[in-house]
Each structure stands twice: as C-alpha cells, then as structure tokens.
Amino acid sequence: MADESPSTEPEEPADSESPSTPDNAPSSADTGAQATPPDAVSAGDLPEDLPPVEPPSAGFIMQLFLVPGLIVAAVIAVWALFGKLSTSEQDWRQLVAEVRSNNEHRRWRGATGLAQMLRSDVELGESGNQLSTNPQIAKELATLLTELLNESAQDEELTSQQSFLARTLGWLDALDDSLPALVQATDAKHEIIVRSDALRSIALIAGRASDNGKPLDRSDVTDRLLEVSQDSEPLIRQVCAFTLGLIPGEAVDQRLRVMAEDRDSNTAINAVLQMSRRGMPEAFDALLELLKSANEPVNSTTMEGDTEVEKKIRARSQENMNQVVLGNALTALRDLSATINDEQRKQAVALCQQLSEEASNIKIQIEAGVTLRALTGDE
C-alpha cells in the first residue's frame, strides 16, 4: 500500500465557488499560458482602423450649445423689442382715451398714467418713443389742465391735480398746446403751488430750447413773466427771476437788473446769477459780494427760533443753502469771465484762490479751483 503524501496545491474551501468555465473553453494548462483579463488589453492591441477616443473640445461645445443659444436669444430680443414698441403705442393711445372720459376717476387715471409714461420716455432719450413731442398727448393734458383751472370750486384735491399737471407739462415740447395752459396757470388767482410749478415747467421748456440753440422767444410768455416778476409773493418772484434768465430780450435784461436789488434775498441771488450767465458785466460786483457773504460762517445764535435746537436747525439749513449758492455763483463767474476787465479779474482770482484753499466744503474747493483756472486761462 502506497504512502499518501500531502498535496502540493492548496485546497479550496468547500463552500467557495470558482468561476464557471464552459466545457469547451481551453484551460491555461492546454494553452500553456495564463488567461489575460479583458481590461488588461493594451492600446497597441487595438485594431489600427479605429481612432483613439478623445474628449470634446471647447470649440465643439461652443458650436453645439452656445451658437444656437445666441441665435435663439437674438430672435427673442427682436420679438420683445417689437412687442414693446407696439405695446407702448397702444398704451399711450389707450391712456389718451381715458383722459377724454366723462368719468372723473378714469380721466385722472389716464392723466397720471400718461405723466408716468412721459417721464420714463424722456429718461430713455433717443431710444424712447419721443412722446414729449407728441402733440396729441400735449393737447389732451393741456386741455385737462385748462378745464381744472377753470373750475369755480377750489379744494385741496383740485389744487393737487392742477399742480401735478402743471409739472407734467414741463416734460412736453409741443409748445403750441402746453405753453398757453402753463401761462394761464401763472395767474394770480390760482394757488401759489400751482403758479410756482407752472413757472418751473416754463423754465424747463426754455432751458431745453436754449440748449438746442433755439431760445424760447414768444411774446405771450415773455410778457406774462415780466408781469409775474412783480408779484407780491417772494416765492413767485424767486422762480420767475430764474425763468426770466432763460428768455432772450432787452426787456428781460432790464427787469433782471431791477430784481438784482429785490428786498427778498433769494430773488436777488437768482437775478444776479442769471445776469452773470447772460454775460451782463454789471452783475460782477453783486456776484463777488455774493461769493464773499456765502462763504462766511453761520452763527446759530443770530438765527430765528424759540429754542436753541430750532436755531441750530435753521443755521444748518442756511449753511446748506450757502453751499448751493457758492457752487452756482462760481459757475456764473466762469460764464462772466469773458466780459470782465483786468481789475475785476484780479479780484475774482484772489477770491477763488482763497476759496480753493479755505472753503469748508471739498466740492466748493474743487469748483473754486476750476473757476480759478478759467479766470487765468489755464484750462
């Protein structure tokens, strides 16, 4: 009986399962080599007629997604633009129809809607629909203002509506319709807020006309402004002095000379500033005095008020006003610089030098420096 020797190969556990092999599959012993796993095939064993796999390039991705996306976006933008233009055209016509309604609420809703659309359109500039030159809109709003001005019973709501429309007409350049209504609104029988808003709107219209090289030269407007400039209300004279400065004419120049000595300081300031901007050399002395006084510190103890707090509040308000006056006066001095003589120029240079170094407000220092360079020809 032969001796049993231990097996030289390790025994597999009884419960383990080995991978099944088809009956006709050659074993490693039959081939004389070990089986090679599928994932161990080298790139060199691939067929020569198949190209290597590469990730997509950035250019390919751009062509595949970005370019079609841009085309779609452009189509949507064009559609939205024409839709917007069509909607805007429809909206303002619909609002004009509302203004013509006999229903007071619908009429006022149409007027406020037109005013908001008009202001937005003006802010868009050349890209807008130029509603400010639309005579139909101007006619409807001006007609409504005229009707409200002719109302016999006056109350707070009516005044508010009149004031609102007076301000809105200032955005319109269809002058044959807007100006007559604004001139009517300056009449002394109307509330002061309505009158002052109408004057400010005339100033806006005149300012745009001047900027476009076509000063507002209409006798009906000029005559009314000259009349209103003698009003008993200081606020009306103040706004009128500013507005007159935007209207051409010798009669206006003469009236501004008188208003430069007005008992109301703000009226006199506006008249002097407008004279300077019109290049009237007689404004120089008053303008220089204005620069000096506005630069002086404000003493709260000399202000009106029952308490120290009230006096300090008034003093702070006066200081803020002085800064505005200084800025406007420096701008006016630059406008006047071409008409002054050598002695006046020397005085102006000395004052601007002082302001550029000692003014409490940094903006005023900068403005003074700009004016100084204009006076000395260093621009």
C-alpha positions in Angstrom: 0.0 0.0 0.0 1.5 3.2 -1.2 2.1 6.0 1.2 -0.1 9.1 0.8 1.9 12.3 0.6 0.3 15.7 1.2 -0.9 17.6 -1.8 1.4 20.3 -3.2 -1.6 22.6 -4.2 -3.8 24.4 -1.6 -7.2 23.1 -1.2 -10.2 25.4 -1.8 -12.7 25.8 0.9 -15.6 23.5 0.5 -18.2 26.4 0.4 -16.3 28.5 -2.1 -17.4 28.8 -5.7 -14.9 29.1 -8.5 -15.9 30.9 -11.7 -17.6 28.6 -14.1 -15.9 27.8 -17.4 -17.5 26.5 -20.4 -16.8 22.8 -21.1 -15.2 23.5 -24.5 -13.1 26.5 -23.3 -9.4 25.9 -23.3 -7.7 26.0 -20.0 -4.5 27.6 -19.1 -2.8 24.3 -19.0 -4.0 23.5 -22.5 -2.7 26.8 -24.0 0.4 26.8 -21.9 -0.2 30.5 -20.8 -2.3 32.3 -18.2 -5.6 33.8 -19.2 -5.4 37.6 -19.7 -8.3 39.7 -18.2 -10.2 41.8 -20.7 -9.3 45.1 -19.2 -5.6 44.4 -19.4 -5.6 44.7 -23.2 -3.0 47.3 -24.2 -3.8 50.2 -26.5 -1.3 48.7 -29.0 -3.6 45.6 -29.4 -6.5 47.7 -30.7 -7.3 47.5 -34.3 -5.5 50.1 -36.4 -8.6 51.3 -38.2 -10.3 52.7 -35.0 -9.2 56.2 -33.9 -8.5 56.8 -30.3 -11.3 58.3 -28.2 -10.8 62.0 -27.3 -12.9 64.3 -25.1 -14.9 67.0 -27.0 -13.1 70.3 -27.4 -14.2 73.7 -26.1 -14.9 74.9 -29.7 -17.1 71.9 -30.4 -19.1 72.6 -27.2 -19.5 76.2 -28.2 -20.7 75.3 -31.7 -23.1 72.7 -30.2 -24.7 74.8 -27.5 -23.6 78.5 -27.4 -24.1 79.5 -31.0 -27.7 78.1 -31.2 -28.4 79.8 -27.9 -27.3 83.2 -29.2 -29.5 82.8 -32.2 -32.5 82.0 -30.0 -31.7 84.9 -27.7 -31.5 87.3 -30.7 -34.8 86.1 -32.0 -36.4 86.6 -28.6 -34.8 90.1 -28.2 -36.2 91.2 -31.6 -39.6 89.8 -30.8 -39.6 91.6 -27.4 -38.5 94.9 -28.9 -41.3 95.0 -31.5 -43.7 93.8 -28.8 -42.6 96.6 -26.5 -42.9 99.3 -29.2 -46.3 98.0 -30.2 -47.4 97.9 -26.5 -46.2 101.4 -25.8 -48.0 102.8 -28.9 -51.2 101.1 -27.7 -50.8 102.1 -24.1 -50.4 105.9 -24.7 -53.4 105.9 -27.1 -55.5 104.0 -24.5 -54.5 106.5 -21.8 -55.4 109.4 -24.0 -58.8 107.8 -24.4 -59.0 107.6 -20.6 -58.3 111.3 -20.4 -61.2 112.0 -22.7 -63.6 110.0 -20.5 -66.5 111.7 -18.7 -65.8 109.6 -15.7 -63.6 111.7 -13.4 -61.7 108.7 -11.9 -60.9 107.2 -15.4 -59.9 110.7 -16.6 -57.5 111.3 -13.8 -56.1 107.7 -14.0 -55.4 108.3 -17.7 -53.6 111.6 -16.9 -51.4 110.1 -14.2 -50.6 107.1 -16.5 -49.6 109.5 -19.3 -47.4 111.5 -17.0 -45.5 108.4 -15.8 -45.1 107.1 -19.3 -43.9 110.5 -20.5 -41.3 110.8 -17.8 -40.0 107.3 -18.4 -39.8 108.0 -22.1 -37.8 111.2 -21.6 -35.3 109.3 -19.4 -34.8 106.8 -22.3 -33.6 109.7 -24.5 -33.1 108.8 -28.2 -34.1 105.2 -27.6 -37.5 106.2 -26.4 -40.7 106.9 -28.4 -40.2 110.7 -28.2 -43.6 111.1 -26.6 -42.5 114.6 -25.4 -43.0 115.9 -28.9 -46.3 114.2 -29.4 -48.9 117.0 -30.0 -51.8 114.7 -29.2 -50.5 113.9 -25.7 -49.7 117.6 -25.1 -53.2 118.7 -26.3 -55.0 116.2 -24.0 -53.0 117.1 -20.9 -53.1 120.8 -21.6 -56.9 120.7 -22.2 -57.4 118.8 -18.9 -55.3 121.4 -17.0 -57.2 124.3 -18.6 -60.5 122.6 -17.5 -59.3 122.2 -14.0 -58.0 125.8 -13.8 -61.5 127.0 -14.9 -63.2 125.1 -12.0 -65.0 127.5 -9.8 -65.0 125.4 -6.6 -61.4 125.1 -5.2 -60.4 122.3 -2.8 -57.2 120.6 -1.8 -57.6 117.7 -4.3 -58.2 120.0 -7.2 -55.1 122.0 -6.3 -53.1 118.8 -6.2 -54.3 117.8 -9.7 -53.6 121.3 -11.1 -50.1 121.2 -9.6 -49.5 117.7 -11.0 -50.5 118.6 -14.5 -48.5 121.9 -14.4 -45.4 119.9 -13.5 -46.1 117.3 -16.2 -46.4 119.8 -19.0 -42.8 120.8 -18.3 -41.7 117.5 -20.0 -43.5 118.3 -23.2 -42.1 120.2 -26.2 -45.3 120.5 -28.2 -45.3 124.2 -27.2 -48.4 125.4 -29.1 -50.5 123.3 -26.7 -48.5 123.2 -23.4 -47.4 126.8 -23.1 -50.8 128.5 -23.2 -52.0 126.3 -20.4 -48.9 127.0 -18.3 -49.2 130.7 -18.9 -52.8 130.6 -17.6 -51.7 128.6 -14.6 -49.4 131.5 -13.5 -52.4 133.8 -13.0 -52.6 135.3 -9.5 -56.0 133.8 -8.9 -54.5 130.3 -8.7 -52.8 128.7 -5.7 -49.2 129.6 -5.2 -48.0 126.0 -5.6 -49.8 125.7 -8.9 -48.3 129.0 -10.1 -44.7 128.2 -9.0 -45.0 124.7 -10.6 -46.1 126.3 -13.9 -43.2 128.7 -13.8 -40.8 125.9 -13.2 -42.2 124.0 -16.2 -41.7 127.1 -18.4 -38.1 127.2 -17.1 -37.6 123.5 -18.1 -39.0 124.1 -21.6 -37.0 127.3 -22.0 -33.8 125.6 -20.8 -34.2 122.7 -23.3 -34.9 125.2 -26.1 -31.7 127.2 -25.2 -29.6 124.0 -25.0 -30.8 123.2 -28.6 -29.7 126.6 -29.8 -33.3 127.8 -30.3 -34.1 130.2 -27.3 -37.7 130.4 -26.3 -38.8 133.7 -27.9 -42.6 134.0 -27.5 -44.1 137.4 -26.7 -47.0 135.9 -24.7 -44.7 134.0 -22.4 -42.2 136.9 -22.0 -45.0 139.4 -21.2 -46.5 137.2 -18.6 -43.1 136.5 -16.9 -42.4 140.3 -16.8 -45.7 140.8 -15.1 -45.4 137.9 -12.7 -41.9 139.1 -11.7 -43.5 141.9 -9.8 -45.8 139.6 -7.8 -46.1 140.2 -4.0 -45.2 136.6 -3.2 -41.4 136.1 -2.7 -41.5 132.5 -3.9 -43.1 133.6 -7.2 -40.5 136.3 -7.7 -37.7 133.8 -7.0 -38.8 131.3 -9.5 -39.6 134.0 -12.0 -36.2 135.5 -11.8 -34.6 132.1 -12.6 -37.1 131.6 -15.5 -36.6 135.0 -17.0 -32.8 134.3 -17.2 -33.6 131.7 -19.9 -35.6 134.1 -22.0 -33.9 136.4 -24.6 -34.6 140.1 -24.9 -33.5 143.5 -23.7 -36.7 143.9 -21.7 -35.7 140.8 -19.7 -32.2 142.2 -19.1 -33.6 145.4 -17.7 -36.0 143.5 -15.4 -33.2 141.3 -14.1 -31.2 144.5 -13.2 -34.1 145.6 -11.1 -34.7 142.2 -9.5 -31.0 142.0 -8.5 -31.9 144.6 -5.9 -35.0 142.9 -4.7 -35.8 143.0 -1.0 -36.1 139.2 -1.0 -32.5 137.9 -0.9 -33.2 134.7 -2.8 -34.9 136.7 -5.6 -31.9 139.0 -5.8 -29.5 136.0 -5.8 -31.3 134.3 -8.7 -31.4 137.6 -10.7 -27.6 138.1 -10.2 -26.8 134.5 -11.2 -28.9 134.8 -14.3 -27.4 138.1 -15.2 -23.9 136.6 -14.9 -24.9 133.6 -17.1 -26.2 136.0 -19.7 -22.8 137.8 -19.7 -24.0 141.1 -18.2 -20.9 142.7 -16.8 -22.9 144.9 -14.3 -23.5 141.7 -12.4 -19.9 141.3 -11.4 -19.9 143.4 -8.1 -23.0 141.8 -6.8 -21.7 138.3 -7.8 -18.4 138.9 -5.9 -20.3 140.1 -2.9 -22.5 137.0 -3.1 -19.4 134.8 -3.0 -18.0 136.6 0.0 -21.2 136.5 2.0 -22.0 132.9 1.2 -18.5 131.8 2.4 -18.9 133.4 5.9 -19.7 131.1 8.8 -23.2 131.0 10.1 -23.8 131.9 13.7 -26.7 129.9 15.1 -27.3 132.5 17.9 -28.4 135.1 15.4 -30.9 132.8 13.7 -34.7 133.0 14.4 -36.2 130.4 16.7 -37.7 130.0 20.2 -35.2 127.3 21.3 -31.5 126.6 20.7 -32.5 123.5 18.8 -34.6 125.5 16.4 -31.8 128.0 15.9 -29.3 125.3 15.2 -31.6 123.6 12.7 -32.1 127.0 10.9 -28.3 127.5 11.0 -27.7 124.1 9.4 -30.3 124.8 6.7 -28.6 128.2 6.0 -25.2 126.5 5.7 -26.5 124.1 3.2 -28.1 126.9 1.2 -24.8 128.8 1.2 -23.0 125.8 -0.3 -25.6 125.7 -3.1 -25.2 129.5 -3.6 -21.4 129.2 -3.7 -21.5 126.4 -6.3 -23.9 128.3 -8.5 -22.0 131.6 -8.1 -18.7 130.0 -9.1 -20.4 128.6 -12.2 -21.8 132.0 -13.0 -18.4 133.6 -12.5 -16.9 131.3 -15.2 -19.7 132.4 -17.5 -19.0 136.0 -16.8 -15.2 135.8 -17.1 -15.0 136.8 -20.7 -16.7 140.2 -20.1 -14.8 141.5 -17.0 -11.8 143.8 -17.1 -8.3 143.3 -15.7 -9.0 144.8 -12.3 -12.2 142.7 -11.8 -10.3 139.6 -12.9 -7.6 140.2 -10.3 -10.3 140.5 -7.6 -12.0 137.3 -8.8 -8.7 135.4 -8.9 -7.8 136.4 -5.3 -11.2 135.3 -4.0 -11.2 132.0 -5.9 -7.7 131.3 -4.6 -8.9 131.8 -1.1 -12.0 129.5 -1.6 -9.9 126.8 -3.2 -7.7 126.7 0.0 -10.1 127.6 2.8 -13.6 126.6 1.9 -15.1 124.2 4.4 -16.7 122.0 1.7 -14.4 120.0 -0.5 -16.7 120.3 -3.5 -16.5 124.1 -3.3 -12.7 123.9 -3.1 -12.8 121.9 -6.4 -15.3 124.3 -8.0 -13.2 127.3 -7.0 -10.1 125.6 -8.5 -11.9 125.1 -11.8 -13.1 128.7 -11.8 -9.6 129.9 -11.0 -8.1 128.1 -14.0 -10.8 129.6 -16.2 -10.0 133.1 -15.0 -6.3 132.7 -15.5 -6.6 130.9 -18.8 -5.0 127.6 -17.6 -7.8 125.3 -18.7 
